[in-house]
Amino acid sequence: MAENKIPSDIKKMSYEEALEELEDIVRQLEDGSGGLDDGIKAYERGAMLKRHCEAKLADAQMRVEKIVLNADGNPETEDADLD
C-alpha cells in the first residue's frame, strides 16, 4: 500500500463509516488480538482512515465558514452564506 495514497474503498466511505471502522481497529489493537503483522496492517489502515476522517471534517468546516477581512484588515471567519 502506498504510504500517502488513500485506498478507493476508504475514499468511498462516509465520515461515520470510516470513524466506526477506525474505532474497531483501535479496540482490536488495544486488546492485542492478532499477530504482529496483523497489527501493523491494522495500524496502517487506521492511519488512512484517520486521514480520511480529518479530510472530511476539514471539507465540512470549509463549507460552513468563509474567511473575510474585518475593518482593520485582519482575517476572520464567518458563517458561509449557503443560500
PDB file with SEQRES, HELIX, SHEET and CRYST1 records, atoms N, CA, C and O in Angstrom:
SEQRES   1 A   83  MET ALA GLU ASN LYS ILE PRO SER ASP ILE LYS LYS MET          
SEQRES   2 A   83  SER TYR GLU GLU ALA LEU GLU GLU LEU GLU ASP ILE VAL          
SEQRES   3 A   83  ARG GLN LEU GLU ASP GLY SER GLY GLY LEU ASP ASP GLY          
SEQRES   4 A   83  ILE LYS ALA TYR GLU ARG GLY ALA MET LEU LYS ARG HIS          
SEQRES   5 A   83  CYS GLU ALA LYS LEU ALA ASP ALA GLN MET ARG VAL GLU          
SEQRES   6 A   83  LYS ILE VAL LEU ASN ALA ASP GLY ASN PRO GLU THR GLU          
SEQRES   7 A   83  ASP ALA ASP LEU ASP                                          
HELIX    1 AA1 SER A    8  LYS A   11  1                                   4    
HELIX    2 AA2 TYR A   15  ASP A   31  1                                  17    
HELIX    3 AA3 LEU A   36  VAL A   64  1                                  29    
SHEET    1 AA1 2 GLU A  65  LEU A  69  0                                        
SHEET    2 AA1 2 PRO A  75  ASP A  79 -1                                        
CRYST1    1.000    1.000    1.000  90.00  90.00  90.00 P 1           1          
ATOM      1  N   MET A   1       0.852  -1.174   0.000  1.00  0.00           N  
ATOM      2  CA  MET A   1       0.000   0.000   0.000  1.00  0.00           C  
ATOM      3  C   MET A   1       0.898   1.237   0.000  1.00  0.00           C  
ATOM      4  O   MET A   1       1.823   1.336   0.806  1.00  0.00           O  
ATOM      5  N   ALA A   2       0.623   2.183  -0.909  1.00  0.00           N  
ATOM      6  CA  ALA A   2       1.418   3.407  -0.965  1.00  0.00           C  
ATOM      7  C   ALA A   2       1.193   4.213   0.303  1.00  0.00           C  
ATOM      8  O   ALA A   2       0.086   4.280   0.838  1.00  0.00           O  
ATOM      9  N   GLU A   3       2.262   4.813   0.759  1.00  0.00           N  
ATOM     10  CA  GLU A   3       2.221   5.497   2.048  1.00  0.00           C  
ATOM     11  C   GLU A   3       1.231   6.661   2.082  1.00  0.00           C  
ATOM     12  O   GLU A   3       0.511   6.825   3.067  1.00  0.00           O  
ATOM     13  N   ASN A   4       1.183   7.469   1.021  1.00  0.00           N  
ATOM     14  CA  ASN A   4       0.378   8.688   1.046  1.00  0.00           C  
ATOM     15  C   ASN A   4      -0.942   8.560   0.302  1.00  0.00           C  
ATOM     16  O   ASN A   4      -1.703   9.525   0.236  1.00  0.00           O  
ATOM     17  N   LYS A   5      -1.228   7.409  -0.251  1.00  0.00           N  
ATOM     18  CA  LYS A   5      -2.426   7.243  -1.062  1.00  0.00           C  
ATOM     19  C   LYS A   5      -3.515   6.536  -0.269  1.00  0.00           C  
ATOM     20  O   LYS A   5      -3.305   5.453   0.277  1.00  0.00           O  
ATOM     21  N   ILE A   6      -4.671   7.161  -0.218  1.00  0.00           N  
ATOM     22  CA  ILE A   6      -5.808   6.558   0.482  1.00  0.00           C  
ATOM     23  C   ILE A   6      -6.510   5.605  -0.488  1.00  0.00           C  
ATOM     24  O   ILE A   6      -6.877   6.011  -1.591  1.00  0.00           O  
ATOM     25  N   PRO A   7      -6.701   4.345  -0.092  1.00  0.00           N  
ATOM     26  CA  PRO A   7      -7.352   3.363  -0.972  1.00  0.00           C  
ATOM     27  C   PRO A   7      -8.767   3.794  -1.357  1.00  0.00           C  
ATOM     28  O   PRO A   7      -9.443   4.495  -0.605  1.00  0.00           O  
ATOM     29  N   SER A   8      -9.197   3.364  -2.539  1.00  0.00           N  
ATOM     30  CA  SER A   8     -10.502   3.780  -3.052  1.00  0.00           C  
ATOM     31  C   SER A   8     -11.653   3.322  -2.165  1.00  0.00           C  
ATOM     32  O   SER A   8     -12.667   4.014  -2.079  1.00  0.00           O  
ATOM     33  N   ASP A   9     -11.521   2.167  -1.498  1.00  0.00           N  
ATOM     34  CA  ASP A   9     -12.615   1.719  -0.633  1.00  0.00           C  
ATOM     35  C   ASP A   9     -12.797   2.668   0.550  1.00  0.00           C  
ATOM     36  O   ASP A   9     -13.914   2.847   1.035  1.00  0.00           O  
ATOM     37  N   ILE A  10     -11.713   3.272   1.014  1.00  0.00           N  
ATOM     38  CA  ILE A  10     -11.816   4.242   2.112  1.00  0.00           C  
ATOM     39  C   ILE A  10     -12.356   5.568   1.585  1.00  0.00           C  
ATOM     40  O   ILE A  10     -13.166   6.211   2.253  1.00  0.00           O  
ATOM     41  N   LYS A  11     -11.920   5.986   0.401  1.00  0.00           N  
ATOM     42  CA  LYS A  11     -12.396   7.250  -0.184  1.00  0.00           C  
ATOM     43  C   LYS A  11     -13.913   7.262  -0.351  1.00  0.00           C  
ATOM     44  O   LYS A  11     -14.545   8.316  -0.269  1.00  0.00           O  
ATOM     45  N   LYS A  12     -14.493   6.087  -0.585  1.00  0.00           N  
ATOM     46  CA  LYS A  12     -15.938   5.993  -0.798  1.00  0.00           C  
ATOM     47  C   LYS A  12     -16.732   6.051   0.504  1.00  0.00           C  
ATOM     48  O   LYS A  12     -17.950   6.227   0.480  1.00  0.00           O  
ATOM     49  N   MET A  13     -16.052   5.904   1.639  1.00  0.00           N  
ATOM     50  CA  MET A  13     -16.738   5.858   2.933  1.00  0.00           C  
ATOM     51  C   MET A  13     -17.212   7.238   3.371  1.00  0.00           C  
ATOM     52  O   MET A  13     -16.585   8.259   3.086  1.00  0.00           O  
ATOM     53  N   SER A  14     -18.333   7.231   4.069  1.00  0.00           N  
ATOM     54  CA  SER A  14     -18.768   8.454   4.737  1.00  0.00           C  
ATOM     55  C   SER A  14     -17.891   8.651   5.971  1.00  0.00           C  
ATOM     56  O   SER A  14     -17.149   7.753   6.370  1.00  0.00           O  
ATOM     57  N   TYR A  15     -17.985   9.817   6.557  1.00  0.00           N  
ATOM     58  CA  TYR A  15     -17.230  10.095   7.783  1.00  0.00           C  
ATOM     59  C   TYR A  15     -17.594   9.082   8.866  1.00  0.00           C  
ATOM     60  O   TYR A  15     -16.722   8.542   9.546  1.00  0.00           O  
ATOM     61  N   GLU A  16     -18.889   8.834   9.016  1.00  0.00           N  
ATOM     62  CA  GLU A  16     -19.365   7.941  10.069  1.00  0.00           C  
ATOM     63  C   GLU A  16     -18.877   6.505   9.865  1.00  0.00           C  
ATOM     64  O   GLU A  16     -18.488   5.835  10.822  1.00  0.00           O  
ATOM     65  N   GLU A  17     -18.900   6.043   8.622  1.00  0.00           N  
ATOM     66  CA  GLU A  17     -18.421   4.682   8.334  1.00  0.00           C  
ATOM     67  C   GLU A  17     -16.932   4.542   8.642  1.00  0.00           C  
ATOM     68  O   GLU A  17     -16.500   3.562   9.249  1.00  0.00           O  
ATOM     69  N   ALA A  18     -16.156   5.537   8.214  1.00  0.00           N  
ATOM     70  CA  ALA A  18     -14.707   5.498   8.446  1.00  0.00           C  
ATOM     71  C   ALA A  18     -14.392   5.566   9.934  1.00  0.00           C  
ATOM     72  O   ALA A  18     -13.511   4.858  10.421  1.00  0.00           O  
ATOM     73  N   LEU A  19     -15.109   6.415  10.650  1.00  0.00           N  
ATOM     74  CA  LEU A  19     -14.879   6.548  12.088  1.00  0.00           C  
ATOM     75  C   LEU A  19     -15.220   5.250  12.814  1.00  0.00           C  
ATOM     76  O   LEU A  19     -14.502   4.839  13.726  1.00  0.00           O  
ATOM     77  N   GLU A  20     -16.303   4.610  12.416  1.00  0.00           N  
ATOM     78  CA  GLU A  20     -16.700   3.342  13.045  1.00  0.00           C  
ATOM     79  C   GLU A  20     -15.627   2.269  12.829  1.00  0.00           C  
ATOM     80  O   GLU A  20     -15.268   1.549  13.760  1.00  0.00           O  
ATOM     81  N   GLU A  21     -15.121   2.168  11.602  1.00  0.00           N  
ATOM     82  CA  GLU A  21     -14.069   1.176  11.344  1.00  0.00           C  
ATOM     83  C   GLU A  21     -12.796   1.528  12.113  1.00  0.00           C  
ATOM     84  O   GLU A  21     -12.120   0.642  12.637  1.00  0.00           O  
ATOM     85  N   LEU A  22     -12.472   2.812  12.180  1.00  0.00           N  
ATOM     86  CA  LEU A  22     -11.291   3.241  12.932  1.00  0.00           C  
ATOM     87  C   LEU A  22     -11.427   2.873  14.407  1.00  0.00           C  
ATOM     88  O   LEU A  22     -10.468   2.405  15.021  1.00  0.00           O  
ATOM     89  N   GLU A  23     -12.606   3.081  14.973  1.00  0.00           N  
ATOM     90  CA  GLU A  23     -12.835   2.710  16.374  1.00  0.00           C  
ATOM     91  C   GLU A  23     -12.688   1.204  16.579  1.00  0.00           C  
ATOM     92  O   GLU A  23     -12.156   0.764  17.598  1.00  0.00           O  
ATOM     93  N   ASP A  24     -13.158   0.410  15.611  1.00  0.00           N  
ATOM     94  CA  ASP A  24     -12.998  -1.050  15.690  1.00  0.00           C  
ATOM     95  C   ASP A  24     -11.520  -1.437  15.678  1.00  0.00           C  
ATOM     96  O   ASP A  24     -11.096  -2.316  16.427  1.00  0.00           O  
ATOM     97  N   ILE A  25     -10.748  -0.783  14.833  1.00  0.00           N  
ATOM     98  CA  ILE A  25      -9.310  -1.066  14.752  1.00  0.00           C  
ATOM     99  C   ILE A  25      -8.619  -0.704  16.056  1.00  0.00           C  
ATOM    100  O   ILE A  25      -7.767  -1.450  16.538  1.00  0.00           O  
ATOM    101  N   VAL A  26      -8.983   0.437  16.626  1.00  0.00           N  
ATOM    102  CA  VAL A  26      -8.380   0.855  17.899  1.00  0.00           C  
ATOM    103  C   VAL A  26      -8.677  -0.175  18.982  1.00  0.00           C  
ATOM    104  O   VAL A  26      -7.786  -0.541  19.748  1.00  0.00           O  
ATOM    105  N   ARG A  27      -9.925  -0.647  19.054  1.00  0.00           N  
ATOM    106  CA  ARG A  27     -10.283  -1.674  20.041  1.00  0.00           C  
ATOM    107  C   ARG A  27      -9.462  -2.946  19.825  1.00  0.00           C  
ATOM    108  O   ARG A  27      -8.958  -3.539  20.779  1.00  0.00           O  
ATOM    109  N   GLN A  28      -9.335  -3.354  18.574  1.00  0.00           N  
ATOM    110  CA  GLN A  28      -8.566  -4.559  18.245  1.00  0.00           C  
ATOM    111  C   GLN A  28      -7.105  -4.392  18.669  1.00  0.00           C  
ATOM    112  O   GLN A  28      -6.521  -5.313  19.240  1.00  0.00           O  
ATOM    113  N   LEU A  29      -6.518  -3.242  18.399  1.00  0.00           N  
ATOM    114  CA  LEU A  29      -5.121  -3.014  18.772  1.00  0.00           C  
ATOM    115  C   LEU A  29      -4.957  -2.934  20.283  1.00  0.00           C  
ATOM    116  O   LEU A  29      -3.967  -3.421  20.830  1.00  0.00           O  
ATOM    117  N   GLU A  30      -5.927  -2.320  20.959  1.00  0.00           N  
ATOM    118  CA  GLU A  30      -5.857  -2.233  22.421  1.00  0.00           C  
ATOM    119  C   GLU A  30      -5.985  -3.610  23.072  1.00  0.00           C  
ATOM    120  O   GLU A  30      -5.355  -3.881  24.095  1.00  0.00           O  
ATOM    121  N   ASP A  31      -6.803  -4.473  22.474  1.00  0.00           N  
ATOM    122  CA  ASP A  31      -6.975  -5.833  23.001  1.00  0.00           C  
ATOM    123  C   ASP A  31      -5.744  -6.695  22.765  1.00  0.00           C  
ATOM    124  O   ASP A  31      -5.538  -7.699  23.448  1.00  0.00           O  
ATOM    125  N   GLY A  32      -4.934  -6.301  21.802  1.00  0.00           N  
ATOM    126  CA  GLY A  32      -3.749  -7.087  21.490  1.00  0.00           C  
ATOM    127  C   GLY A  32      -4.066  -8.366  20.745  1.00  0.00           C  
ATOM    128  O   GLY A  32      -3.240  -9.275  20.671  1.00  0.00           O  
ATOM    129  N   SER A  33      -5.276  -8.431  20.191  1.00  0.00           N  
ATOM    130  CA  SER A  33      -5.641  -9.637  19.444  1.00  0.00           C  
ATOM    131  C   SER A  33      -4.951  -9.619  18.079  1.00  0.00           C  
ATOM    132  O   SER A  33      -4.780  -8.563  17.471  1.00  0.00           O  
ATOM    133  N   GLY A  34      -4.564 -10.783  17.619  1.00  0.00           N  
ATOM    134  CA  GLY A  34      -3.882 -10.892  16.338  1.00  0.00           C  
ATOM    135  C   GLY A  34      -2.381 -10.813  16.504  1.00  0.00           C  
ATOM    136  O   GLY A  34      -1.873 -10.432  17.559  1.00  0.00           O  
ATOM    137  N   GLY A  35      -1.684 -11.176  15.452  1.00  0.00           N  
ATOM    138  CA  GLY A  35      -0.228 -11.169  15.484  1.00  0.00           C  
ATOM    139  C   GLY A  35       0.348  -9.813  15.112  1.00  0.00           C  
ATOM    140  O   GLY A  35      -0.382  -8.853  14.867  1.00  0.00           O  
ATOM    141  N   LEU A  36       1.652  -9.758  15.076  1.00  0.00           N  
ATOM    142  CA  LEU A  36       2.363  -8.521  14.767  1.00  0.00           C  
ATOM    143  C   LEU A  36       2.030  -8.015  13.372  1.00  0.00           C  
ATOM    144  O   LEU A  36       1.740  -6.832  13.195  1.00  0.00           O  
ATOM    145  N   ASP A  37       2.068  -8.898  12.380  1.00  0.00           N  
ATOM    146  CA  ASP A  37       1.771  -8.487  11.006  1.00  0.00           C  
ATOM    147  C   ASP A  37       0.348  -7.945  10.880  1.00  0.00           C  
ATOM    148  O   ASP A  37       0.114  -6.938  10.213  1.00  0.00           O  
ATOM    149  N   ASP A  38      -0.596  -8.624  11.527  1.00  0.00           N  
ATOM    150  CA  ASP A  38      -1.983  -8.149  11.504  1.00  0.00           C  
ATOM    151  C   ASP A  38      -2.096  -6.791  12.181  1.00  0.00           C  
ATOM    152  O   ASP A  38      -2.824  -5.915  11.714  1.00  0.00           O  
ATOM    153  N   GLY A  39      -1.378  -6.622  13.276  1.00  0.00           N  
ATOM    154  CA  GLY A  39      -1.396  -5.348  13.988  1.00  0.00           C  
ATOM    155  C   GLY A  39      -0.841  -4.218  13.152  1.00  0.00           C  
ATOM    156  O   GLY A  39      -1.377  -3.110  13.164  1.00  0.00           O  
ATOM    157  N   ILE A  40       0.230  -4.489  12.425  1.00  0.00           N  
ATOM    158  CA  ILE A  40       0.829  -3.461  11.565  1.00  0.00           C  
ATOM    159  C   ILE A  40      -0.119  -3.091  10.433  1.00  0.00           C  
ATOM    160  O   ILE A  40      -0.286  -1.911  10.122  1.00  0.00           O  
ATOM    161  N   LYS A  41      -0.743  -4.093   9.813  1.00  0.00           N  
ATOM    162  CA  LYS A  41      -1.705  -3.822   8.739  1.00  0.00           C  
ATOM    163  C   LYS A  41      -2.896  -3.023   9.263  1.00  0.00           C  
ATOM    164  O   LYS A  41      -3.366  -2.093   8.608  1.00  0.00           O  
ATOM    165  N   ALA A  42      -3.372  -3.391  10.437  1.00  0.00           N  
ATOM    166  CA  ALA A  42      -4.496  -2.672  11.037  1.00  0.00           C  
ATOM    167  C   ALA A  42      -4.099  -1.234  11.347  1.00  0.00           C  
ATOM    168  O   ALA A  42      -4.882  -0.312  11.118  1.00  0.00           O  
ATOM    169  N   TYR A  43      -2.889  -1.036  11.868  1.00  0.00           N  
ATOM    170  CA  TYR A  43      -2.403   0.310  12.178  1.00  0.00           C  
ATOM    171  C   TYR A  43      -2.326   1.154  10.906  1.00  0.00           C  
ATOM    172  O   TYR A  43      -2.740   2.313  10.905  1.00  0.00           O  
ATOM    173  N   GLU A  44      -1.796   0.578   9.823  1.00  0.00           N  
ATOM    174  CA  GLU A  44      -1.693   1.308   8.558  1.00  0.00           C  
ATOM    175  C   GLU A  44      -3.073   1.698   8.035  1.00  0.00           C  
ATOM    176  O   GLU A  44      -3.277   2.822   7.574  1.00  0.00           O  
ATOM    177  N   ARG A  45      -4.017   0.764   8.111  1.00  0.00           N  
ATOM    178  CA  ARG A  45      -5.378   1.082   7.653  1.00  0.00           C  
ATOM    179  C   ARG A  45      -6.000   2.143   8.557  1.00  0.00           C  
ATOM    180  O   ARG A  45      -6.688   3.047   8.083  1.00  0.00           O  
ATOM    181  N   GLY A  46      -5.755   2.029   9.847  1.00  0.00           N  
ATOM    182  CA  GLY A  46      -6.268   3.028  10.778  1.00  0.00           C  
ATOM    183  C   GLY A  46      -5.728   4.412  10.481  1.00  0.00           C  
ATOM    184  O   GLY A  46      -6.456   5.399  10.586  1.00  0.00           O  
ATOM    185  N   ALA A  47      -4.455   4.495  10.110  1.00  0.00           N  
ATOM    186  CA  ALA A  47      -3.860   5.790   9.762  1.00  0.00           C  
ATOM    187  C   ALA A  47      -4.535   6.381   8.530  1.00  0.00           C  
ATOM    188  O   ALA A  47      -4.768   7.588   8.465  1.00  0.00           O  
ATOM    189  N   MET A  48      -4.848   5.536   7.557  1.00  0.00           N  
ATOM    190  CA  MET A  48      -5.547   6.001   6.352  1.00  0.00           C  
ATOM    191  C   MET A  48      -6.973   6.451   6.691  1.00  0.00           C  
ATOM    192  O   MET A  48      -7.448   7.464   6.178  1.00  0.00           O  
ATOM    193  N   LEU A  49      -7.640   5.700   7.549  1.00  0.00           N  
ATOM    194  CA  LEU A  49      -8.992   6.082   7.967  1.00  0.00           C  
ATOM    195  C   LEU A  49      -8.969   7.409   8.712  1.00  0.00           C  
ATOM    196  O   LEU A  49      -9.852   8.246   8.522  1.00  0.00           O  
ATOM    197  N   LYS A  50      -7.972   7.603   9.552  1.00  0.00           N  
ATOM    198  CA  LYS A  50      -7.828   8.860  10.298  1.00  0.00           C  
ATOM    199  C   LYS A  50      -7.651  10.030   9.335  1.00  0.00           C  
ATOM    200  O   LYS A  50      -8.294  11.068   9.492  1.00  0.00           O  
ATOM    201  N   ARG A  51      -6.784   9.866   8.343  1.00  0.00           N  
ATOM    202  CA  ARG A  51      -6.572  10.934   7.360  1.00  0.00           C  
ATOM    203  C   ARG A  51      -7.852  11.240   6.594  1.00  0.00           C  
ATOM    204  O   ARG A  51      -8.162  12.401   6.326  1.00  0.00           O  
ATOM    205  N   HIS A  52      -8.591  10.198   6.245  1.00  0.00           N  
ATOM    206  CA  HIS A  52      -9.851  10.377   5.525  1.00  0.00           C  
ATOM    207  C   HIS A  52     -10.852  11.152   6.386  1.00  0.00           C  
ATOM    208  O   HIS A  52     -11.518  12.065   5.899  1.00  0.00           O  
ATOM    209  N   CYS A  53     -10.953  10.787   7.654  1.00  0.00           N  
ATOM    210  CA  CYS A  53     -11.868  11.489   8.565  1.00  0.00           C  
ATOM    211  C   CYS A  53     -11.462  12.952   8.722  1.00  0.00           C  
ATOM    212  O   CYS A  53     -12.316  13.838   8.709  1.00  0.00           O  
ATOM    213  N   GLU A  54     -10.165  13.206   8.870  1.00  0.00           N  
ATOM    214  CA  GLU A  54      -9.686  14.582   9.004  1.00  0.00           C  
ATOM    215  C   GLU A  54     -10.014  15.398   7.756  1.00  0.00           C  
ATOM    216  O   GLU A  54     -10.404  16.561   7.859  1.00  0.00           O  
ATOM    217  N   ALA A  55      -9.856  14.793   6.576  1.00  0.00           N  
ATOM    218  CA  ALA A  55     -10.167  15.489   5.328  1.00  0.00           C  
ATOM    219  C   ALA A  55     -11.663  15.789   5.233  1.00  0.00           C  
ATOM    220  O   ALA A  55     -12.059  16.873   4.806  1.00  0.00           O  
ATOM    221  N   LYS A  56     -12.486  14.825   5.633  1.00  0.00           N  
ATOM    222  CA  LYS A  56     -13.941  15.043   5.615  1.00  0.00           C  
ATOM    223  C   LYS A  56     -14.334  16.188   6.552  1.00  0.00           C  
ATOM    224  O   LYS A  56     -15.171  17.020   6.203  1.00  0.00           O  
ATOM    225  N   LEU A  57     -13.727  16.228   7.745  1.00  0.00           N  
ATOM    226  CA  LEU A  57     -14.023  17.302   8.698  1.00  0.00           C  
ATOM    227  C   LEU A  57     -13.562  18.657   8.172  1.00  0.00           C  
ATOM    228  O   LEU A  57     -14.275  19.651   8.311  1.00  0.00           O  
ATOM    229  N   ALA A  58     -12.377  18.702   7.569  1.00  0.00           N  
ATOM    230  CA  ALA A  58     -11.862  19.959   7.022  1.00  0.00           C  
ATOM    231  C   ALA A  58     -12.767  20.460   5.903  1.00  0.00           C  
ATOM    232  O   ALA A  58     -13.042  21.656   5.809  1.00  0.00           O  
ATOM    233  N   ASP A  59     -13.230  19.546   5.055  1.00  0.00           N  
ATOM    234  CA  ASP A  59     -14.131  19.922   3.974  1.00  0.00           C  
ATOM    235  C   ASP A  59     -15.444  20.471   4.531  1.00  0.00           C  
ATOM    236  O   ASP A  59     -15.961  21.476   4.043  1.00  0.00           O  
ATOM    237  N   ALA A  60     -15.969  19.815   5.542  1.00  0.00           N  
ATOM    238  CA  ALA A  60     -17.220  20.276   6.154  1.00  0.00           C  
ATOM    239  C   ALA A  60     -17.042  21.655   6.777  1.00  0.00           C  
ATOM    240  O   ALA A  60     -17.920  22.510   6.658  1.00  0.00           O  
ATOM    241  N   GLN A  61     -15.910  21.873   7.441  1.00  0.00           N  
ATOM    242  CA  GLN A  61     -15.660  23.170   8.067  1.00  0.00           C  
ATOM    243  C   GLN A  61     -15.570  24.267   7.012  1.00  0.00           C  
ATOM    244  O   GLN A  61     -16.089  25.365   7.215  1.00  0.00           O  
ATOM    245  N   MET A  62     -14.918  23.980   5.889  1.00  0.00           N  
ATOM    246  CA  MET A  62     -14.796  24.987   4.836  1.00  0.00           C  
ATOM    247  C   MET A  62     -16.147  25.315   4.222  1.00  0.00           C  
ATOM    248  O   MET A  62     -16.366  26.431   3.751  1.00  0.00           O  
ATOM    249  N   ARG A  63     -17.043  24.356   4.227  1.00  0.00           N  
ATOM    250  CA  ARG A  63     -18.374  24.601   3.675  1.00  0.00           C  
ATOM    251  C   ARG A  63     -19.208  25.485   4.587  1.00  0.00           C  
ATOM    252  O   ARG A  63     -20.136  26.143   4.116  1.00  0.00           O  
ATOM    253  N   VAL A  64     -18.903  25.519   5.885  1.00  0.00           N  
ATOM    254  CA  VAL A  64     -19.691  26.310   6.823  1.00  0.00           C  
ATOM    255  C   VAL A  64     -19.041  27.631   7.188  1.00  0.00           C  
ATOM    256  O   VAL A  64     -19.714  28.511   7.725  1.00  0.00           O  
ATOM    257  N   GLU A  65     -17.784  27.794   6.920  1.00  0.00           N  
ATOM    258  CA  GLU A  65     -17.102  29.038   7.258  1.00  0.00           C  
ATOM    259  C   GLU A  65     -16.432  29.615   6.025  1.00  0.00           C  
ATOM    260  O   GLU A  65     -16.026  28.882   5.123  1.00  0.00           O  
ATOM    261  N   LYS A  66     -16.324  30.916   5.995  1.00  0.00           N  
ATOM    262  CA  LYS A  66     -15.516  31.557   4.975  1.00  0.00           C  
ATOM    263  C   LYS A  66     -14.660  32.614   5.655  1.00  0.00           C  
ATOM    264  O   LYS A  66     -15.025  33.155   6.699  1.00  0.00           O  
ATOM    265  N   ILE A  67     -13.538  32.893   5.058  1.00  0.00           N  
ATOM    266  CA  ILE A  67     -12.622  33.872   5.630  1.00  0.00           C  
ATOM    267  C   ILE A  67     -12.910  35.226   4.996  1.00  0.00           C  
ATOM    268  O   ILE A  67     -13.013  35.349   3.776  1.00  0.00           O  
ATOM    269  N   VAL A  68     -13.038  36.234   5.847  1.00  0.00           N  
ATOM    270  CA  VAL A  68     -13.257  37.602   5.384  1.00  0.00           C  
ATOM    271  C   VAL A  68     -12.280  38.518   6.103  1.00  0.00           C  
ATOM    272  O   VAL A  68     -11.703  38.143   7.124  1.00  0.00           O  
ATOM    273  N   LEU A  69     -12.098  39.715   5.570  1.00  0.00           N  
ATOM    274  CA  LEU A  69     -11.266  40.703   6.240  1.00  0.00           C  
ATOM    275  C   LEU A  69     -12.170  41.627   7.037  1.00  0.00           C  
ATOM    276  O   LEU A  69     -13.183  42.114   6.534  1.00  0.00           O  
ATOM    277  N   ASN A  70     -11.786  41.864   8.301  1.00  0.00           N  
ATOM    278  CA  ASN A  70     -12.573  42.778   9.123  1.00  0.00           C  
ATOM    279  C   ASN A  70     -12.168  44.222   8.818  1.00  0.00           C  
ATOM    280  O   ASN A  70     -11.339  44.456   7.939  1.00  0.00           O  
ATOM    281  N   ALA A  71     -12.737  45.181   9.526  1.00  0.00           N  
ATOM    282  CA  ALA A  71     -12.478  46.602   9.274  1.00  0.00           C  
ATOM    283  C   ALA A  71     -11.002  46.964   9.420  1.00  0.00           C  
ATOM    284  O   ALA A  71     -10.531  47.897   8.769  1.00  0.00           O  
ATOM    285  N   ASP A  72     -10.270  46.243  10.260  1.00  0.00           N  
ATOM    286  CA  ASP A  72      -8.841  46.510  10.455  1.00  0.00           C  
ATOM    287  C   ASP A  72      -7.973  45.814   9.413  1.00  0.00           C  
ATOM    288  O   ASP A  72      -6.752  45.964   9.432  1.00  0.00           O  
ATOM    289  N   GLY A  73      -8.572  45.069   8.521  1.00  0.00           N  
ATOM    290  CA  GLY A  73      -7.810  44.350   7.508  1.00  0.00           C  
ATOM    291  C   GLY A  73      -7.293  43.003   7.961  1.00  0.00           C  
ATOM    292  O   GLY A  73      -6.499  42.373   7.262  1.00  0.00           O  
ATOM    293  N   ASN A  74      -7.737  42.553   9.128  1.00  0.00           N  
ATOM    294  CA  ASN A  74      -7.306  41.255   9.648  1.00  0.00           C  
ATOM    295  C   ASN A  74      -8.302  40.172   9.242  1.00  0.00           C  
ATOM    296  O   ASN A  74      -9.509  40.413   9.213  1.00  0.00           O  
ATOM    297  N   PRO A  75      -7.797  38.985   8.929  1.00  0.00           N  
ATOM    298  CA  PRO A  75      -8.718  37.909   8.539  1.00  0.00           C  
ATOM    299  C   PRO A  75      -9.493  37.365   9.733  1.00  0.00           C  
ATOM    300  O   PRO A  75      -8.969  37.259  10.842  1.00  0.00           O  
ATOM    301  N   GLU A  76     -10.743  37.028   9.479  1.00  0.00           N  
ATOM    302  CA  GLU A  76     -11.578  36.354  10.474  1.00  0.00           C  
ATOM    303  C   GLU A  76     -12.552  35.471   9.717  1.00  0.00           C  
ATOM    304  O   GLU A  76     -12.722  35.614   8.506  1.00  0.00           O  
ATOM    305  N   THR A  77     -13.188  34.564  10.429  1.00  0.00           N  
ATOM    306  CA  THR A  77     -14.132  33.670   9.768  1.00  0.00           C  
ATOM    307  C   THR A  77     -15.554  34.056  10.131  1.00  0.00           C  
ATOM    308  O   THR A  77     -15.826  34.593  11.205  1.00  0.00           O  
ATOM    309  N   GLU A  78     -16.435  33.770   9.216  1.00  0.00           N  
ATOM    310  CA  GLU A  78     -17.867  33.952   9.481  1.00  0.00           C  
ATOM    311  C   GLU A  78     -18.597  32.821   8.783  1.00  0.00           C  
ATOM    312  O   GLU A  78     -18.046  32.156   7.906  1.00  0.00           O  
ATOM    313  N   ASP A  79     -19.846  32.610   9.182  1.00  0.00           N  
ATOM    314  CA  ASP A  79     -20.633  31.549   8.566  1.00  0.00           C  
ATOM    315  C   ASP A  79     -20.777  31.815   7.079  1.00  0.00           C  
ATOM    316  O   ASP A  79     -21.002  32.951   6.661  1.00  0.00           O  
ATOM    317  N   ALA A  80     -20.649  30.775   6.291  1.00  0.00           N  
ATOM    318  CA  ALA A  80     -20.800  30.900   4.848  1.00  0.00           C  
ATOM    319  C   ALA A  80     -22.270  31.086   4.516  1.00  0.00           C  
ATOM    320  O   ALA A  80     -23.144  30.527   5.177  1.00  0.00           O  
ATOM    321  N   ASP A  81     -22.528  31.871   3.496  1.00  0.00           N  
ATOM    322  CA  ASP A  81     -23.888  32.073   3.017  1.00  0.00           C  
ATOM    323  C   ASP A  81     -24.186  30.959   2.028  1.00  0.00           C  
ATOM    324  O   ASP A  81     -23.790  31.034   0.865  1.00  0.00           O  
ATOM    325  N   LEU A  82     -24.882  29.925   2.485  1.00  0.00           N  
ATOM    326  CA  LEU A  82     -25.142  28.763   1.649  1.00  0.00           C  
ATOM    327  C   LEU A  82     -26.431  28.884   0.853  1.00  0.00           C  
ATOM    328  O   LEU A  82     -26.801  27.955   0.135  1.00  0.00           O  
ATOM    329  N   ASP A  83     -27.113  29.999   0.966  1.00  0.00           N  
ATOM    330  CA  ASP A  83     -28.365  30.193   0.214  1.00  0.00           C  
ATOM    331  C   ASP A  83     -28.102  30.694  -1.174  1.00  0.00           C  
ATOM    332  O   ASP A  83     -29.041  30.911  -1.940  1.00  0.00           O  
TER     333      ASP A  83                                                      
END                                                                             
